[in-house]
Amino acid sequence: MSDLKAPKPAPSSEEVAAQWQALVAGDVTREAVHSWAASWVEDEAAIRIPPIVFGALQHLHGFDLCRDPHRPGVVWHGTMGEGEWIHSLDDIAGGFARWQERRRRNGVG
């Protein structure tokens, strides 16, 4: 019998890169990537995830953040049409390129 409270295994840096690349390419939605990353970002056991992977998961978790242009400072995890995205597609692509460079420099993935 398996332990129902056992933490889900951490994704590899390659799995994280595949999700981020799919978002940049428009193959998955911001909401889907948020949902995928949430299981690790919102889990207390996340401290066991390598920092380079956890940092990327935090980015993926936040790419669906929206804001209301009429209420500065109010942000939420949303869906298209509920507000303005905080992160542009260019921001997301640039972040991916920077993260890939950090992976390369650190010999990860």
KOLVOSE-762943 format. One record per residue: residue number from 1; residue in three letters; y, x, z of N, C-alpha, C, O in turn. Coordinates in steps of 0.001 Angstrom, whole numbers. Layout:
# KOLVOSE-762943
SITE num residuo      nY      nX      nZ     caY     caX     caZ      cY      cX      cZ      oY      oX      oZ
SITE NUM     ALA       Y       X       Z       Y       X       Z       Y       X       Z       Y       X       Z
...
# end
This chain:
# KOLVOSE-762943
SITE num residuo      nY      nX      nZ     caY     caX     caZ      cY      cX      cZ      oY      oX      oZ
SITE   1     MET   -1184     845       0       0       0       0    1242     886       0    1314    1856     754
SITE   2     SER    2201     561    -828    3410    1380    -915    4438     952     123    4451    -189     585
SITE   3     ASP    5286    1890     470    6364    1625    1421    7497     930     681    8140    1531    -180
SITE   4     LEU    7744    -330    1011    8785   -1099     323   10176    -558     594   11105    -834    -165
SITE   5     LYS   10333     214    1670   11646     762    1998   11841    2166    1445   12905    2760    1626
SITE   6     ALA   10845    2695     785   10961    4044     223   12059    4057    -828   12135    3154   -1661
SITE   7     PRO   12917    5086    -794   13994    5143   -1785   13445    5347   -3193   12416    5992   -3395
SITE   8     LYS   14143    4796   -4131   13801    4964   -5542   14018    6433   -5900   15027    7014   -5500
SITE   9     PRO   13092    7047   -6647   13305    8454   -7026   14621    8626   -7782   15013    7777   -8582
SITE  10     ALA   15281    9731   -7512   16561   10014   -8183   16327   10232   -9672   15300   10782  -10069
SITE  11     PRO   17278    9802  -10494   17143   10070  -11925   17395   11553  -12198   18078   12230  -11429
SITE  12     SER   16849   12034  -13277   17106   13418  -13685   18485   13497  -14331   19072   12477  -14691
SITE  13     SER   18986   14701  -14473   20275   14852  -15156   20152   14405  -16610   21127   13933  -17194
SITE  14     GLU   18966   14548  -17202   18754   14094  -18580   18839   12571  -18679   19400   12037  -19636
SITE  15     GLU   18276   11869  -17680   18353   10401  -17672   19801    9937  -17515   20238    8992  -18171
SITE  16     VAL   20532   10614  -16639   21944   10278  -16442   22721   10543  -17730   23538    9723  -18148
SITE  17     ALA   22465   11686  -18353   23144   12020  -19610   22847   10980  -20684   23736   10615  -21454
SITE  18     ALA   21614   10503  -20743   21247    9499  -21748   22010    8199  -21526   22451    7571  -22489
SITE  19     GLN   22171    7786  -20273   22934    6571  -19976   24401    6750  -20358   24998    5871  -20980
SITE  20     TRP   24976    7889  -19985   26389    8152  -20268   26613    8220  -21773   27578    7655  -22288
SITE  21     GLN   25715    8915  -22482   25834    9018  -23940   25715    7640  -24590   26446    7339  -25534
SITE  22     ALA   24809    6809  -24099   24650    5458  -24647   25921    4641  -24440   26296    3850  -25306
SITE  23     LEU   26584    4825  -23306   27849    4127  -23056   28922    4611  -24021   29638    3803  -24613
SITE  24     VAL   29034    5917  -24179   30022    6490  -25102   29782    5982  -26524   30734    5697  -27250
SITE  25     ALA   28518    5870  -26920   28162    5432  -28278   28283    3921  -28466   28198    3426  -29589
SITE  26     GLY   28479    3193  -27372   28575    1737  -27471   27225    1041  -27516   27142    -134  -27875
SITE  27     ASP   26166    1757  -27152   24822    1181  -27179   24487     375  -25934   23568    -443  -25954
SITE  28     VAL   25221     596  -24852   25061    -178  -23619   26452    -556  -23120   27447      64  -23495
SITE  29     THR   26509   -1566  -22282   27793   -2016  -21739   28131   -1264  -20456   27270    -653  -19822
SITE  30     ARG   29386   -1326  -20104   29835    -746  -18839   29100   -1414  -17677   28705    -759  -16713
SITE  31     GLU   28927   -2729  -17793   28265   -3482  -16725   26813   -3034  -16557   26320   -2919  -15435
SITE  32     ALA   26132   -2783  -17678   24730   -2349  -17613   24614    -971  -16972   23713    -729  -16169
SITE  33     VAL   25526     -69  -17326   25502    1278  -16750   25839    1216  -15265   25229    1921  -14460
SITE  34     HIS   26799     382  -14898   27133     193  -13480   25895    -276  -12720   25556     274  -11672
SITE  35     SER   25234   -1277  -13245   24053   -1838  -12595   22950    -791  -12452   22294    -713  -11413
SITE  36     TRP   22751       2  -13485   21731    1049  -13446   22059    2074  -12357   21177    2464  -11592
SITE  37     ALA   23299    2506  -12283   23698    3537  -11320   23802    3011   -9891   23638    3773   -8938
SITE  38     ALA   24070    1723   -9736   24318    1146   -8411   23158    1350   -7448   23379    1551   -6254
SITE  39     SER   21943    1302   -7937   20801    1415   -7029   20780    2760   -6297   20216    2857   -5208
SITE  40     TRP   21379    3782   -6872   21452    5085   -6193   22786    5267   -5480   22813    5772   -4358
SITE  41     VAL   23880    4875   -6097   25204    5084   -5500   25357    4287   -4211   25990    4751   -3262
SITE  42     GLU   24783    3099   -4176   24945    2227   -3013   23831    2393   -1984   23791    1652   -1003
SITE  43     ASP   22929    3345   -2185   21794    3565   -1292   22103    4705    -330   22578    5763    -743
SITE  44     GLU   21835    4489     938   22091    5529    1943   21244    6773    1713   21610    7855    2172
SITE  45     ALA   20134    6645    1022   19262    7790     760   19812    8686    -347   19202    9701    -680
SITE  46     ALA   20943    8325    -911   21511    9076   -2035   21866   10511   -1666   22066   11341   -2553
SITE  47     ILE   21946   10814    -395   22291   12181      -1   21245   13184    -477   21513   14385    -490
SITE  48     ARG   20068   12720    -865   19015   13611   -1357   19130   13878   -2857   18323   14623   -3413
SITE  49     ILE   20096   13295   -3502   20279   13469   -4942   21126   14718   -5178   22140   14906   -4505
SITE  50     PRO   20730   15573   -6120   21538   16770   -6407   22995   16395   -6711   23242   15408   -7403
SITE  51     PRO   23953   17166   -6204   25369   16823   -6372   25798   16589   -7818   26585   15678   -8077
SITE  52     ILE   25308   17379   -8762   25732   17197  -10155   25268   15847  -10689   25964   15221  -11489
SITE  53     VAL   24099   15399  -10250   23571   14096  -10673   24306   12982   -9941   24702   11991  -10554
SITE  54     PHE   24490   13139   -8628   25148   12079   -7864   26592   11874   -8318   27057   10738   -8407
SITE  55     GLY   27297   12957   -8604   28669   12824   -9104   28722   12028  -10393   29594   11179  -10572
SITE  56     ALA   27785   12304  -11292   27734   11561  -12556   27398   10097  -12309   27964    9212  -12951
SITE  57     LEU   26477    9835  -11381   26138    8444  -11051   27365    7700  -10522   27569    6528  -10839
SITE  58     GLN   28179    8383   -9717   29396    7748   -9210   30343    7398  -10354   30960    6334  -10345
SITE  59     HIS   30458    8284  -11330   31289    7973  -12500   30745    6747  -13225   31491    5809  -13509
SITE  60     LEU   29447    6752  -13524   28843    5629  -14245   29018    4327  -13474   29251    3274  -14067
SITE  61     HIS   28907    4401  -12172   29060    3229  -11310   30475    2659  -11392   30670    1456  -11214
SITE  62     GLY   31461    3513  -11660   32858    3069  -11654   33472    2779  -13006   34628    2361  -13074
SITE  63     PHE   32732    2987  -14089   33319    2769  -15409   33556    1298  -15727   34186     988  -16738
SITE  64     ASP   33071     391  -14897   33334   -1032  -15115   34479   -1543  -14237   34685   -2752  -14130
SITE  65     LEU   35222    -633  -13610   36344   -1063  -12772   37472   -1639  -13626   37851   -1075  -14653
SITE  66     CYS   37993   -2771  -13174   39093   -3473  -13853   40283   -3561  -12910   40160   -3394  -11697
SITE  67     ARG   41432   -3829  -13504   42632   -4081  -12701   43388   -5249  -13315   43273   -5545  -14505
SITE  68     ASP   44152   -5888  -12473   45013   -6992  -12909   46407   -6410  -13114   47000   -5907  -12160
SITE  69     PRO   46950   -6464  -14340   48272   -5881  -14584   49384   -6555  -13778   50468   -5993  -13625
SITE  70     HIS   49121   -7749  -13267   50138   -8475  -12500   50005   -8249  -10994   50855   -8687  -10219
SITE  71     ARG   48931   -7561  -10582   48708   -7299   -9159   48323   -5832   -8981   47145   -5517   -8810
SITE  72     PRO   49303   -4940   -9020   49017   -3507   -8905   48189   -3198   -7655   48409   -3770   -6588
SITE  73     GLY   47261   -2305   -7812   46434   -1894   -6684   45186   -2724   -6474   44328   -2350   -5675
SITE  74     VAL   45064   -3847   -7174   43872   -4682   -7031   42878   -4275   -8115   43153   -4410   -9307
SITE  75     VAL   41723   -3776   -7686   40676   -3367   -8629   39351   -4002   -8214   39151   -4347   -7050
SITE  76     TRP   38455   -4150   -9182   37141   -4726   -8918   36176   -4293  -10011   36583   -3863  -11090
SITE  77     HIS   34890   -4416   -9706   33867   -4205  -10726   33829   -5489  -11541   33568   -6565  -11003
SITE  78     GLY   34091   -5376  -12840   34214   -6581  -13638   33474   -6536  -14946   32638   -5671  -15206
SITE  79     THR   33823   -7512  -15758   33266   -7610  -17100   34415   -7727  -18082   35545   -8038  -17704
SITE  80     MET   34114   -7476  -19342   35149   -7535  -20365   35861   -8890  -20316   35225   -9941  -20230
SITE  81     GLY   37178   -8841  -20372   37968  -10057  -20368   38466  -10482  -19004   39282  -11398  -18902
SITE  82     GLU   37985   -9825  -17943   38414  -10193  -16594   39660   -9440  -16151   40232   -9763  -15110
SITE  83     GLY   40084   -8468  -16899   41232   -7643  -16554   41272   -6461  -17497   40573   -6437  -18511
SITE  84     GLU   42092   -5483  -17160   42168   -4263  -17971   41199   -3241  -17399   41103   -3076  -16183
SITE  85     TRP   40483   -2556  -18278   39617   -1477  -17816   40487    -364  -17243   41526     -36  -17816
SITE  86     ILE   40085     208  -16144   40794    1351  -15581   40523    2596  -16426   41422    3406  -16650
SITE  87     HIS   39290    2744  -16889   38889    3919  -17671   38780    3546  -19148   38007    2661  -19515
SITE  88     SER   39553    4221  -19985   39461    3982  -21428   38176    4619  -21964   37551    5440  -21293
SITE  89     LEU   37799    4231  -23165   36626    4852  -23790   36844    6349  -23993   35902    7134  -23892
SITE  90     ASP   38087    6745  -24280   38394    8177  -24398   38207    8893  -23059   37701   10015  -23019
SITE  91     ASP   38619    8241  -21954   38405    8817  -20618   36915    9024  -20358   36499   10064  -19847
SITE  92     ILE   36122    8020  -20718   34676    8073  -20486   34046    9196  -21306   33228    9961  -20795
SITE  93     ALA   34431    9292  -22579   33896   10348  -23448   34333   11728  -22958   33533   12664  -22949
SITE  94     GLY   35590   11857  -22554   36083   13132  -22034   35378   13531  -20753   35045   14701  -20559
SITE  95     GLY   35150   12566  -19881   34423   12836  -18645   33002   13300  -18917   32483   14188  -18241
SITE  96     PHE   32381   12686  -19918   31023   13084  -20289   31011   14527  -20790   30137   15308  -20413
SITE  97     ALA   31967   14878  -21631   32038   16251  -22153   32240   17255  -21015   31610   18312  -21003
SITE  98     ARG   33108   16931  -20065   33348   17838  -18931   32094   17969  -18060   31754   19063  -17610
SITE  99     TRP   31417   16848  -17829   30197   16881  -17023   29103   17692  -17728   28387   18463  -17089
SITE 100     GLN   28982   17515  -19034   28002   18288  -19798   28296   19791  -19685   27376   20600  -19567
SITE 101     GLU   29563   20149  -19721   29945   21557  -19584   29580   22080  -18193   29089   23202  -18067
SITE 102     ARG   29814   21282  -17147   29423   21686  -15788   27905   21876  -15708   27426   22833  -15099
SITE 103     ARG   27159   20967  -16322   25691   21101  -16348   25302   22423  -17007   24458   23159  -16496
SITE 104     ARG   25925   22711  -18138   25607   23937  -18872   25918   25173  -18019   25101   26087  -17916
SITE 105     ARG   27115   25188  -17406   27520   26331  -16575   26585   26535  -15387   26331   27665  -14970
SITE 106     ASN   26076   25425  -14846   25202   25495  -13673   23722   25593  -14031   22869   25625  -13144
SITE 107     GLY   23417   25639  -15319   22026   25759  -15743   21182   24541  -15427   19983   24654  -15175
SITE 108     VAL   21819   23359  -15440   21119   22107  -15137   20867   21360  -16434   21758   21224  -17273
SITE 109     GLY   19640   20877  -16587   19303   20033  -17741   19420   20763  -19002   19173   20198  -20068
# end
